[in-house]
Amino acid sequence: MKSPPPHTIRDIGKRHWCIQICVLLGVFLATIAQASNGVKDLLTPAERLWLTKNQPRVVLAVETGYAPFVFLDANGQATGLAHDYLLLLESKLGVHFKQHYSPSLDDIFQKVRNGNVQIVNAVTKTPWRSKFLTFTDVYVSVPNVIVVSKDRPGRMREENLAGFRVSLVKSYAVTEQLTNTVPGIVPDLVPDDLTALLNVSFGRSDAAVIDLATASYLISRNGITNLRVAGEATYNIHLSMATPLGEPVLHDILQKGLATITDAERQEIHKRWISISGQSIFSDRRFWVSVGSALSVVCAALTASLIWNRTLRRQVALRTSALAKEKEALRESEAQNRALINAIPDLIFLNHRNGMYVSAHAYDPNMLYVPPETFLHRSVEEILPKLIADQFLKAFVDALEQATIRELSYCLTIDGRERCFEARVAPCTEDTVITIVRDVTERKRLQDQLLQAQKMESIGVLAGGIIHDFNNILTVILGCTDELQVSVALHDERSHANIETIQSAARQAAEFSRALLSFSRKQEMNFQPVALNDVITDTRKLLLRMVPKNIHFTLDLSGDTLTVMADSGQLRQVLINLAINARDSMTDGGQIQISTWLENLDEEAARKHGCEVSGDYAVVSVSDTGKGMDEQTMDKIFEPFFTTKEIGKGTGLGLSIVSGIIKQHKGWIQVDSKPGAGTVFRIYLPRVKAEIPRVTHGEPTAPAEGSGTILVAEDEALVQFFVKKALTKAGYRLILAEDGEEALRKFKENQDTISLVITDVSMPKMDGQTLCEEMCKINPRIKVIFLSGYTEEMIACKGISASQMRFITKPFSKEALLHEIQSILVGS
């Protein structure tokens, strides 16, 4: 057999080795395939079948602005700590989910509810979100940290934030947790984490609380160099994946995938995004690979970089200096603002939209309804009465939604005293308002006093007008009864008694007229030293006739000499009015007692009682055992026309007159009463050291017969008739006029014969004062007697001396009129 050629043997050997290599390679690949088939699938066959069937419809939502957890890189691709977890999960499950980019969680939640999104890869579980989402176990936990300026030394905990202005991102869970658990914190609600950090960097806030990952990322990315982490908050961020409630199989698949992630894999992901030191965030493997590949470029550009760094240092130094100045200016501005706020005598609150008190400033803590520690971080609904709380909640919403200032008024009882407030609510941030509350109790009291004074003035004007006409009538009644008494035979006792009754009633009406004029401040008081006890004793007989027999009337008068400067007639009016009120309050009988004593008031006691000066005061007490009064009634008893009596049994002026008289005596009246326990009125009058004038009584003398011509100007026909009858009978010749113009005309016609003019002050066409001034231009020596229900101080006639004038107050008697005529004519 012929042996083969050598090259053929070599070729056969090569083919043999190739066959062997191919066989070995096939075995190796088969082994690998077998090993691969031998690994146990994470999912059950049913779950794998479900995933294969439903994967096309499953959409994963990616929040594009949640750095460093999920966000878009410079190329527009999703990246971040939570996204790395998602990529690892997809590799373990052997799937790739379809992604949908969304700018916010709110948008994602809306798409979940609409059925357009099936997976949310980075979300914190809350009660509200659990209504439409099912959450996996937490796969990322990151602590929230307290970030402060490097100028603020030391470690900090949450309780150290009390009194600090802390920047917090609104709607974050940590924001709600801190404002509810840290008393005294001053929240500065901001829209995002970067704003919070910049506020601290520029000194606008004292601290910020955000998660460590976000803080590391933003500080490094934005080149912020003056911040540090001072401590951790107790509330951490816990991220889970979530699926809609109607996707239980998808939830179980995600849960199984996350459960297979090892601690080493977790650490690897965290190293890429969170620096342990908090000073670098892109210290992952990809970053260093990029750095290695660009090392040659960096070396080539080293010189340019050094030059740039020197320039940058100068710019940084300049900017740092500017920032320091801005920070100092900001601190000065804050100090000025704090001083300004401390100087405002108001309450200032920061309230959340939901009514929660975030912070408070009280110029006077006594103005607060409750202490600060009991209402901060609680709602107005928990603190204030419901009606007032509802007003505030509406004002908060209106101020925020309408971007306007809302005002409201309310009253609260604080320490047993009602205090009135006015509040102004102004929008501050998107969800907070500033509420400024002012105590207007004193202003309201002064307004009420002004209203009362105006009311009293109006009543006084009304009383003055009525009394003028009333006194005209009384003048005629008294004058005619005097004439009637003279003409009736002396033995007709019955007629004389009736005439005296008429006269007594008319004089009482005249006293009432004087009291009303005193109330209206148009009646001059006749002040002189009087013995208070004597006035009470003299009034006792009249009071006994007014009080029925089933009411026991007693006096308990002091043994001290109680001399006061007073108008005795007005004091009697006060006692009568108080006794009538006491009588009317005891329809079934009882007791009235009038007591007097001497009391010394120091300055504080005088102020308390409303008296003008301190010193000795004579006190009169009028007490009864009647039905008494409640506080609301006592607050109104001195108001004009206020009465608790039935219609027709009271005018409501009695106590108003009493109050007016006592004030004119520089005294004070106070009342104590309780329903069913009777009433006590106490009157304080200043005691004086003066001799009481003695009154001598002589026999009245009849006026002398007169002569001459008198011009009488009186518009009231009845008064004119009475004056005409009285003066004609006395021997005078009269010229009558019904108004001022007629009187002036007749004076011009008879000026040579007229020796005296009697004129009413108030007349139509021309008043008495104008008439007097016009007559003085014709005859400066003319004598004038004025008739009026007012006082002499109201008449000031130009061009005539006091000796040429007399004044008679209505009502007056015939004797009084004749006496004044004789006095002024004889004086000539």
C-alpha positions in Angstrom: 0.0 0.0 0.0 1.3 3.2 -1.0 1.9 5.6 1.8 0.4 9.0 1.4 2.5 12.0 0.7 3.7 14.0 3.8 1.7 17.1 3.1 -1.5 15.0 2.9 -0.8 13.5 6.3 -0.4 17.0 7.7 -3.7 18.1 6.1 -5.4 15.2 7.6 -4.0 16.0 11.1 -5.2 19.6 10.8 -8.7 18.5 9.9 -8.7 16.1 12.8 -7.8 18.9 15.3 -10.5 21.2 13.8 -13.0 18.5 14.3 -11.9 18.1 17.9 -12.1 21.8 18.6 -15.5 22.1 17.1 -16.7 19.1 19.1 -15.3 20.7 22.3 -16.9 24.0 21.4 -20.2 22.4 20.8 -20.0 20.6 24.1 -19.2 23.8 25.9 -22.1 25.7 24.4 -24.4 22.8 25.1 -23.2 22.8 28.7 -23.8 26.6 29.0 -27.3 26.2 27.5 -28.0 23.4 29.9 -26.8 25.4 32.8 -28.9 28.3 31.7 -32.0 26.1 31.5 -31.2 24.8 35.0 -31.6 28.3 36.7 -34.9 28.6 38.5 -37.1 31.4 37.2 -38.2 34.1 39.7 -41.7 33.9 38.5 -44.2 31.1 38.4 -45.2 29.8 35.0 -48.5 31.6 35.4 -46.8 34.9 36.3 -44.3 34.5 33.4 -47.2 33.8 31.0 -49.1 36.8 32.4 -46.1 39.1 32.0 -45.4 37.9 28.5 -49.0 38.5 27.5 -49.4 41.9 29.3 -46.0 43.5 28.9 -47.0 45.5 25.8 -49.7 47.3 27.7 -47.7 48.0 30.9 -46.5 51.6 31.1 -43.9 52.8 33.6 -44.2 56.4 34.7 -40.9 58.3 35.1 -41.0 61.6 37.0 -38.5 63.8 35.2 -37.8 66.4 38.0 -37.2 64.3 41.1 -33.4 64.6 41.2 -31.4 62.7 42.2 -33.9 59.8 42.4 -35.4 60.1 39.0 -34.6 62.9 36.4 -33.4 63.4 32.9 -29.7 63.8 32.1 -28.2 66.2 29.5 -29.2 63.8 26.7 -32.8 63.6 27.8 -32.5 60.1 29.1 -33.9 58.9 32.5 -31.3 58.5 35.2 -31.1 58.6 39.0 -30.9 56.4 42.1 -34.4 55.0 41.8 -34.0 54.6 38.0 -30.9 52.4 38.6 -33.1 50.2 40.9 -35.6 49.9 38.0 -32.9 48.9 35.5 -31.6 46.2 37.9 -35.2 45.0 38.4 -35.8 44.8 34.7 -32.6 42.7 34.2 -33.7 40.3 36.9 -37.2 39.9 35.5 -35.9 39.7 31.9 -38.2 42.5 30.7 -38.1 46.1 29.6 -41.1 48.2 30.4 -42.5 50.9 28.2 -41.8 54.3 29.8 -43.8 57.5 29.9 -42.1 60.8 31.1 -44.2 63.0 33.4 -43.2 66.4 35.1 -44.9 65.7 38.4 -46.4 63.2 40.7 -49.8 64.8 40.4 -49.8 64.2 36.7 -48.7 60.6 37.2 -51.5 60.0 39.8 -54.0 61.4 37.3 -52.8 58.9 34.6 -53.0 56.1 37.1 -56.6 56.8 37.9 -57.3 57.1 34.2 -55.7 53.7 33.5 -52.8 55.0 31.4 -50.0 54.1 33.8 -49.5 50.8 35.5 -46.1 51.3 37.4 -44.9 54.2 39.6 -41.3 53.5 40.4 -40.4 56.0 43.1 -43.2 57.0 45.5 -43.9 57.3 49.2 -46.9 55.6 50.7 -49.5 57.8 52.3 -53.1 57.2 53.4 -54.5 59.2 50.5 -52.4 57.5 47.9 -53.3 54.1 49.3 -56.9 54.7 48.1 -55.8 54.0 44.5 -52.3 52.4 44.7 -50.8 49.2 46.1 -47.2 49.7 47.3 -44.3 47.2 47.4 -41.9 47.0 50.3 -39.6 50.0 50.7 -36.5 49.7 48.6 -34.9 53.1 49.3 -34.7 54.9 52.7 -32.9 58.2 52.8 -32.7 60.4 55.9 -33.9 63.9 56.0 -31.1 66.2 57.2 -30.9 69.7 58.8 -28.8 71.9 56.5 -27.4 75.1 58.0 -24.7 77.7 57.1 -21.1 76.8 58.0 -21.1 79.9 60.2 -23.6 78.1 62.6 -21.5 75.6 64.6 -22.6 72.5 66.5 -24.9 69.5 65.9 -28.6 70.1 65.8 -31.8 68.1 66.3 -35.4 68.9 65.5 -36.1 70.4 68.9 -33.3 72.9 68.3 -35.3 74.4 65.4 -37.7 76.2 67.8 -37.6 79.9 67.1 -35.7 79.3 63.8 -36.9 80.3 60.3 -36.8 77.0 58.5 -37.2 76.6 54.7 -39.5 73.7 54.0 -40.9 72.5 50.6 -44.7 72.7 50.6 -46.7 69.5 50.3 -43.7 67.4 51.5 -44.5 64.9 54.3 -41.6 66.2 56.4 -43.0 69.7 56.2 -46.3 68.6 57.7 -44.5 66.4 60.3 -42.2 69.3 61.5 -44.9 72.0 61.7 -47.0 69.7 63.8 -44.4 68.4 66.2 -41.8 71.2 66.7 -43.3 74.0 68.8 -42.1 77.5 67.9 -40.7 76.6 64.5 -41.2 79.4 61.9 -41.8 77.7 58.6 -40.7 79.3 55.3 -42.7 77.4 52.7 -40.9 77.2 49.3 -41.7 75.5 46.0 -38.6 73.3 45.7 -35.5 72.0 47.4 -33.1 74.3 45.6 -34.9 77.4 46.8 -34.7 76.0 50.4 -31.0 75.6 50.1 -30.4 79.0 48.5 -32.5 80.7 51.3 -30.1 79.2 53.8 -27.0 80.1 51.7 -28.0 83.7 51.4 -29.2 84.1 55.0 -32.9 84.4 54.3 -33.6 81.3 56.5 -31.8 79.9 59.5 -32.0 76.2 58.3 -33.6 73.9 55.7 -34.8 70.3 56.1 -34.5 68.1 53.0 -33.4 64.6 52.2 -29.6 63.8 52.1 -29.6 62.6 48.5 -31.2 65.7 47.2 -29.1 67.9 49.4 -25.8 66.3 48.1 -26.9 66.5 44.5 -28.1 70.1 44.5 -25.1 71.4 46.6 -22.6 69.8 44.3 -24.4 70.6 41.1 -24.9 74.3 41.9 -21.5 74.9 43.5 -22.9 75.9 46.9 -19.9 76.0 49.3 -21.1 77.6 52.5 -23.6 74.9 53.7 -23.2 71.9 55.9 -25.3 69.1 57.4 -25.9 69.8 61.1 -28.0 66.7 61.9 -30.7 64.3 60.9 -34.5 64.6 61.3 -36.5 61.7 62.7 -38.7 61.5 59.6 -37.0 59.7 56.6 -37.9 59.3 53.0 -39.2 55.7 52.2 -39.5 55.0 48.5 -41.6 52.1 47.1 -42.9 51.0 43.7 -46.6 51.1 43.2 -49.3 49.7 41.0 -53.0 50.4 40.6 -55.3 48.5 43.0 -56.6 46.4 40.0 -53.1 45.0 39.2 -52.4 42.5 41.9 -50.3 40.1 39.7 -48.1 43.0 38.5 -47.6 44.1 42.1 -46.5 40.5 43.1 -44.1 40.4 40.2 -42.4 43.7 41.1 -42.3 42.6 44.8 -40.5 39.4 43.9 -38.0 41.2 41.7 -37.1 43.7 44.4 -36.7 41.0 47.0 -33.9 39.5 45.0 -31.7 42.6 45.0 -28.8 41.9 47.3 -27.1 44.3 49.8 -24.0 44.5 47.6 -26.1 45.6 44.7 -27.8 48.2 46.9 -24.5 49.6 48.1 -23.2 49.8 44.6 -26.2 51.9 43.5 -26.0 54.2 46.5 -22.3 54.8 46.0 -23.1 56.3 42.6 -25.6 58.9 44.0 -25.0 59.5 47.7 -21.5 60.4 49.1 -20.9 59.3 52.6 -19.2 62.5 53.3 -22.0 64.5 51.7 -19.4 66.4 49.5 -19.7 64.5 46.1 -22.5 62.8 44.3 -21.1 61.7 40.9 -18.4 59.4 42.5 -19.7 56.3 40.6 -17.8 53.9 38.3 -19.2 55.5 35.1 -17.8 58.9 36.2 -14.3 57.5 36.8 -14.3 55.7 33.4 -15.2 59.0 31.8 -12.5 60.7 33.7 -9.9 58.1 32.6 -10.9 58.4 29.0 -10.6 62.1 29.1 -7.3 62.2 31.1 -5.2 63.1 28.1 -7.5 66.0 27.2 -7.3 67.2 30.8 -3.5 67.1 30.8 -3.4 69.1 27.5 -5.7 71.7 29.0 -3.9 71.9 32.4 -2.3 75.3 31.7 -5.5 76.9 30.5 -7.3 75.4 33.5 -4.8 76.9 36.0 -5.2 80.3 34.4 -9.0 79.9 34.5 -8.9 78.8 38.1 -6.9 81.9 39.1 -9.5 84.1 37.3 -12.3 82.1 38.9 -10.8 82.5 42.4 -10.7 86.3 42.0 -14.4 86.2 40.8 -15.3 83.9 43.7 -13.5 86.2 46.1 -15.4 89.2 44.8 -18.7 87.3 44.8 -18.0 86.0 48.3 -17.3 89.5 49.5 -20.5 90.7 47.9 -22.5 87.9 49.4 -21.0 88.7 52.8 -22.1 92.3 52.4 -25.6 91.1 51.2 -25.8 88.8 54.2 -24.9 91.5 56.6 -27.4 93.9 55.0 -30.0 91.1 55.2 -29.2 90.6 58.9 -29.6 94.3 59.5 -32.9 94.3 57.6 -34.1 91.3 59.6 -33.2 93.0 62.8 -35.0 96.2 61.8 -38.1 94.1 60.8 -38.0 92.2 64.1 -37.8 95.5 66.0 -40.6 96.9 63.9 -42.8 93.9 64.6 -41.9 94.0 68.3 -43.0 97.7 68.4 -46.4 96.9 66.9 -49.0 96.8 69.7 -51.0 94.0 67.9 -51.2 90.3 67.7 -49.6 88.8 64.6 -50.2 85.3 63.5 -49.1 83.1 60.6 -51.9 80.7 59.6 -52.1 77.9 57.1 -55.0 77.7 54.7 -56.5 75.0 56.8 -56.6 77.3 59.9 -53.5 75.9 61.7 -51.5 78.4 63.7 -47.9 78.2 62.3 -46.4 81.0 64.4 -47.4 83.9 66.6 -46.2 87.3 68.0 -47.9 88.9 70.9 -47.0 92.5 72.0 -49.1 91.9 75.1 -49.6 88.2 76.0 -52.6 89.2 78.1 -54.4 89.9 74.8 -54.2 86.2 73.8 -57.3 84.1 74.2 -55.1 81.1 75.3 -51.3 80.8 75.9 -49.1 80.3 72.8 -48.1 76.8 73.8 -51.7 75.7 73.7 -52.6 76.9 70.2 -49.5 76.7 68.0 -49.8 74.0 65.4 -53.5 73.6 66.1 -56.4 74.8 64.1 -58.6 77.9 64.9 -61.5 75.5 65.1 -59.9 73.9 68.1 -59.1 77.2 69.9 -61.8 79.8 69.1 -65.6 79.6 69.4 -67.2 78.0 66.4 -68.8 81.2 65.0 -65.5 83.1 65.2 -63.5 80.2 63.9 -65.8 79.9 60.8 -65.3 83.6 60.1 -61.5 83.2 60.2 -61.5 80.1 58.0 -63.6 81.9 55.4 -61.3 84.9 55.6 -58.2 82.7 55.1 -59.7 81.1 51.9 -61.0 84.4 50.5 -57.7 86.2 51.1 -55.7 83.4 49.3 -58.1 82.8 46.4 -58.9 86.5 45.8 -55.4 87.8 46.6 -56.9 90.5 48.8 -57.1 91.7 52.4 -60.1 90.5 54.4 -61.3 92.2 57.6 -63.5 90.9 60.4 -64.5 92.0 63.9 -65.3 89.9 67.0 -65.4 89.8 70.8 -64.0 87.3 73.2 -64.2 87.0 77.0 -60.7 87.0 78.4 -60.1 86.8 82.2 -63.7 87.4 82.8 -63.8 90.7 80.7 -65.2 91.1 77.2 -62.6 92.4 74.8 -63.3 93.4 71.2 -60.9 92.9 68.3 -60.5 93.8 64.7 -58.5 91.4 62.4 -56.9 91.9 59.0 -56.0 88.8 57.0 -53.5 89.2 54.1 -52.1 86.5 51.8 -48.5 85.6 52.5 -47.5 82.5 50.5 -49.6 80.2 48.3 -51.0 78.4 51.4 -50.4 80.8 54.3 -51.8 84.1 55.5 -50.7 86.8 57.9 -53.3 87.7 60.4 -53.0 91.0 62.4 -55.3 91.4 65.3 -55.9 94.7 67.1 -57.5 95.2 70.5 -60.2 97.8 70.0 -62.0 97.5 73.4 -61.0 100.9 74.6 -61.8 102.5 71.2 -65.2 100.9 71.2 -65.9 102.1 74.7 -65.0 105.6 73.7 -67.2 105.3 70.6 -70.1 104.1 72.8 -69.5 107.1 75.2 -69.5 109.5 72.2 -72.7 108.0 70.9 -74.3 108.3 74.4 -73.1 111.9 74.7 -74.6 112.7 71.3 -77.8 111.0 72.3 -77.9 113.0 75.5 -77.2 116.2 73.6 -80.1 115.4 71.2 -82.4 114.8 74.1 -81.2 118.0 75.7 -82.1 120.0 72.6 -85.5 118.4 72.5 -86.1 119.1 76.2 -85.1 122.7 75.8 -87.6 123.3 73.0 -90.4 121.6 74.8 -89.9 123.3 78.1 -90.1 126.8 76.5 -93.7 126.2 75.6 -94.4 124.3 78.8 -93.3 127.2 80.9 -95.5 129.6 79.0 -98.5 127.4 80.1 -97.3 127.2 83.7 -96.9 131.0 83.8 -100.5 131.5 82.9 -101.7 128.8 85.4 -99.7 130.2 88.3 -100.7 133.8 87.5 -104.4 133.1 87.1 -104.5 131.0 90.3 -102.9 133.9 92.2 -105.6 136.2 90.9 -108.3 133.7 91.7 -107.0 133.2 95.2 -107.3 136.9 95.9 -110.8 137.2 94.5 -112.3 134.2 96.3 -113.9 135.0 99.7 -111.8 134.1 102.7 -114.5 131.9 104.2 -114.7 129.7 101.1 -112.2 127.1 102.4 -113.1 124.5 99.8 -112.3 126.9 96.9 -109.1 128.0 98.6 -108.0 124.3 99.1 -108.7 123.6 95.4 -106.7 126.7 94.4 -103.8 125.7 96.6 -103.9 122.2 95.0 -103.7 123.7 91.6 -100.8 125.9 92.6 -99.0 123.0 94.2 -99.3 120.9 91.0 -98.1 123.8 88.9 -95.1 124.4 91.1 -94.3 120.6 90.9 -94.5 120.9 87.2 -92.2 123.9 87.4 -89.7 121.8 89.4 -90.0 119.1 86.7 -89.3 121.7 84.1 -86.2 122.8 85.9 -85.1 119.2 86.2 -85.5 118.7 82.4 -83.6 122.0 81.8 -80.9 120.7 84.1 -80.8 117.5 82.1 -80.4 119.5 78.9 -77.8 121.8 80.6 -79.9 124.9 79.9 -80.8 125.6 83.5 -78.4 127.3 85.8 -77.9 125.6 89.1 -78.3 127.6 92.3 -75.2 126.2 94.1 -74.7 127.1 97.8 -73.5 125.2 100.9 -76.3 123.0 102.2 -76.6 120.4 104.9 -77.2 117.1 103.2 -79.1 115.6 106.1 -81.4 118.6 106.3 -82.3 118.3 102.6 -83.2 114.6 103.2 -85.2 115.4 106.3 -87.1 118.2 104.5 -87.9 115.8 101.6 -89.1 113.0 103.9 -92.6 114.3 104.3 -93.1 114.5 100.6 -91.7 111.0 100.2 -94.0 109.5 102.8 -97.0 110.8 100.9 -95.6 109.1 97.7 -95.0 105.7 99.3 -97.9 103.3 100.0 -98.4 101.9 103.5 -97.2 98.4 102.6 -93.7 99.9 102.1 -91.6 100.7 105.2 -89.6 103.9 104.8 -86.7 104.6 107.1 -83.8 107.1 107.5 -80.3 106.2 108.8 -78.4 109.6 108.7 -74.8 110.1 109.7 -74.0 112.1 112.9 -71.3 114.0 110.9 -71.9 117.4 109.4 -72.2 116.6 105.7 -72.0 120.0 104.0 -72.0 119.9 100.2 -72.1 122.6 97.5 -75.4 121.9 95.9 -78.8 123.1 94.6 -81.1 121.8 97.3 -84.1 121.7 94.9 -82.2 119.5 92.5 -81.1 117.2 95.3 -84.7 116.8 96.3 -85.5 115.9 92.7 -82.9 113.2 92.8 -84.3 111.7 96.0 -87.8 111.8 94.7 -86.9 110.0 91.4 -84.9 107.3 93.2 -87.7 106.8 95.7 -90.3 106.5 92.9 -88.2 103.8 91.2 -87.8 101.9 94.5 -91.5 102.1 95.1 -92.4 100.9 91.6 -90.1 97.9 92.1 -92.0 96.6 95.2 -95.6 96.1 94.1 -96.1 93.6 97.0 -94.5 95.8 99.6 -91.0 96.0 101.1 -88.6 98.5 102.6 -86.9 101.7 101.4 -84.0 103.1 103.4 -82.0 106.4 102.9 -78.6 106.4 104.6 -75.8 108.9 104.7 -72.2 108.7 105.8 -68.8 110.3 105.4 -66.2 108.5 103.2 -62.6 109.4 102.4 -61.5 108.5 98.9 -57.8 108.3 97.9 -56.8 108.9 94.3 -57.2 105.3 93.3 -60.6 105.0 95.0 -61.7 108.3 93.5 -60.8 107.0 90.0 -62.6 103.8 90.7 -65.8 105.6 91.7 -65.5 108.1 88.8 -65.0 111.1 91.0 -62.9 114.1 89.8 -60.7 114.5 92.9 -59.7 112.6 96.1 -60.8 113.7 99.6 -63.9 113.6 101.8 -67.2 112.7 100.2 -70.7 112.7 101.6 -72.4 109.5 100.5 -76.2 109.1 100.1 -77.5 105.5 99.8 -81.1 104.8 98.6 -81.8 101.0 99.0 -84.8 98.9 98.4 -85.8 95.3 98.8 -87.5 95.1 95.3 -87.0 92.7 92.4 -83.6 94.0 91.4 -81.9 94.1 88.0 -79.6 92.0 85.9 -76.3 93.4 84.5 -77.8 94.2 81.0 -80.5 96.3 82.6 -77.9 98.1 84.8 -75.8 99.0 81.8 -78.8 101.0 80.3 -80.7 102.5 83.2 -79.1 105.9 82.8 -79.9 106.1 79.1 -82.7 108.5 78.1 -86.1 106.9 77.5 -84.9 103.5 78.7 -87.5 102.0 81.1 -88.6 98.5 82.3 -92.0 99.8 83.3 -95.2 99.2 81.4 -96.4 101.6 78.7 -97.8 104.7 80.3 -96.1 104.1 83.7 -92.7 105.6 83.0 -91.0 108.0 80.6 -87.5 106.6 80.9 -86.1 110.0 81.9 -86.0 109.8 85.7 -82.6 108.2 86.1 -81.2 110.2 83.1 -82.1 113.4 85.0 -80.6 112.0 88.2 -77.3 111.2 86.5 -77.2 114.7 84.9 -77.9 116.5 88.2 -75.2 114.5 90.1 -72.6 115.1 87.4 -73.3 118.9 87.5 -72.6 118.6 91.3 -69.2 117.0 90.4 -70.4 113.8 92.0 -70.9 110.3 90.9 -73.7 107.8 91.1 -73.3 104.0 91.1 -75.8 101.1 91.3 -75.5 97.6 92.8 -78.3 95.1 92.1 -79.1 91.5 91.5 -82.3 89.9 90.3 -84.4 89.2 93.4 -82.0 90.9 95.8 -83.0 94.5 95.6 -81.1 97.6 94.5 -78.8 100.1 96.1 -78.0 103.5 94.6 -75.0 105.3 96.1 -74.4 109.0 95.4 -70.9 110.5 96.1 -70.8 114.3 96.6 -67.7 116.3 97.5 -67.8 117.5 101.0 -67.0 121.2 101.5 -66.0 123.3 104.5 -68.2 126.3 104.3 -70.8 128.1 106.5 -74.4 127.3 105.6 -76.2 130.6 104.9 -79.2 131.3 107.2 -82.5 132.1 105.5 -84.6 134.8 107.1 -88.4 134.8 106.5 -90.2 138.1 106.5 -93.8 139.1 105.7 -94.2 139.5 101.9 -94.9 143.1 100.8 -97.3 144.1 98.2 -95.7 145.7 95.1 -96.2 149.5 94.9 -98.5 151.0 92.4 -96.8 151.8 89.1 -97.0 154.3 86.3 -95.5 154.8 82.8 -95.7 153.1 79.5 -94.4 149.5 79.0 -93.9 147.8 75.6 -94.7 144.1 75.9 -93.4 141.8 73.1 -94.8 138.3 73.7 -95.9 135.8 70.9 -97.8 133.5 73.3 -101.3 134.9 73.6 -102.1 133.4 77.1 -98.9 134.8 78.6 -99.5 138.2 76.9 -103.0 138.2 78.4 -101.7 137.4 81.9 -99.0 140.1 81.7 -101.5 142.7 80.4 -104.0 141.9 83.1 -101.4 142.1 85.9 -99.7 145.3 84.7 -102.9 147.1 83.8 -104.3 146.4 87.3 -101.0 147.7 88.7 -101.5 151.1 87.0 -99.2 150.8 83.9 -100.1 151.7 80.3 -99.2 148.9 77.9 -98.3 148.7 74.2 -98.6 145.1 73.0 -96.8 143.3 70.2 -96.9 139.7 69.0 -93.5 139.4 67.4 -90.1 141.2 67.3 -90.7 143.2 64.1 -94.0 144.6 65.3 -92.4 145.5 68.7 -89.5 147.3 66.9 -92.0 149.2 64.8 -94.1 150.3 67.7 -90.9 151.2 69.7 -89.9 153.6 66.9 -93.4 155.1 66.9 -93.5 155.6 70.7 -89.9 155.8 71.8 -90.4 159.1 73.7 -93.1 157.6 75.9 -91.8 154.0 76.5 -89.9 153.7 79.7 -89.5 149.9 79.8 -89.7 147.0 77.4 -90.7 143.5 78.4 -89.9 140.9 75.7 -89.8 137.2 75.3 -86.4 135.8 74.3 -87.8 133.4 71.6 -90.2 135.0 69.1 -91.0 134.7 65.4 -89.6 137.1 62.8 -87.1 138.7 65.3 -85.9 137.3 68.7 -85.7 139.2 71.9 -81.9 139.7 71.8 -82.0 141.2 68.3 -84.9 143.4 69.3 -82.9 144.7 72.2 -79.9 145.5 70.1 -82.0 147.3 67.5 -83.8 149.4 70.2 -80.4 150.3 71.8 -79.4 151.8 68.5 -82.4 154.1 68.8 -82.3 154.7 72.6 -79.2 153.4 74.4 -80.8 154.1 77.8 -83.8 151.9 77.3 -84.6 149.4 80.1 -85.4 145.7 79.2 -86.8 142.7 81.0 -86.3 139.4 79.3 -88.8 136.5 79.8 -87.6 132.9 79.0 -87.3 129.4 80.3 -83.5 129.6 79.9 -80.8 131.3 82.0 -79.3 134.8 82.0 -76.1 133.5 80.5 -77.8 132.9 77.2 -78.6 136.6 76.8 -75.8 139.0 75.9 -77.3 142.2 74.4 -74.7 144.4 72.7 -74.9 148.2 73.5 -76.7 147.8 76.9 -75.3 147.6 80.4 -76.2 144.9 82.9 -78.0 147.5 85.1 -80.4 148.1 82.2 -81.4 144.5 82.0 -83.4 142.0 84.1 -84.2 138.4 83.5 -87.2 136.5 84.7 -87.4 132.7 84.3 -90.7 131.2 83.4 -93.0 130.3 85.1 -93.2 133.5 87.3 -95.8 135.0 89.5 -97.4 138.4 89.3 -95.5 139.6 92.4 -92.2 138.5 90.9 -92.9 140.4 87.7 -94.0 143.6 89.5 -91.0 143.4 91.8 -88.5 143.3 88.8 -90.3 146.2 87.1 -90.2 148.4 90.2 -86.6 147.4 90.8 -85.3 148.4 87.3 -87.4 151.6 87.1 -86.5 152.8 90.5 -82.9 152.0 89.7 -83.0 154.7 87.0 
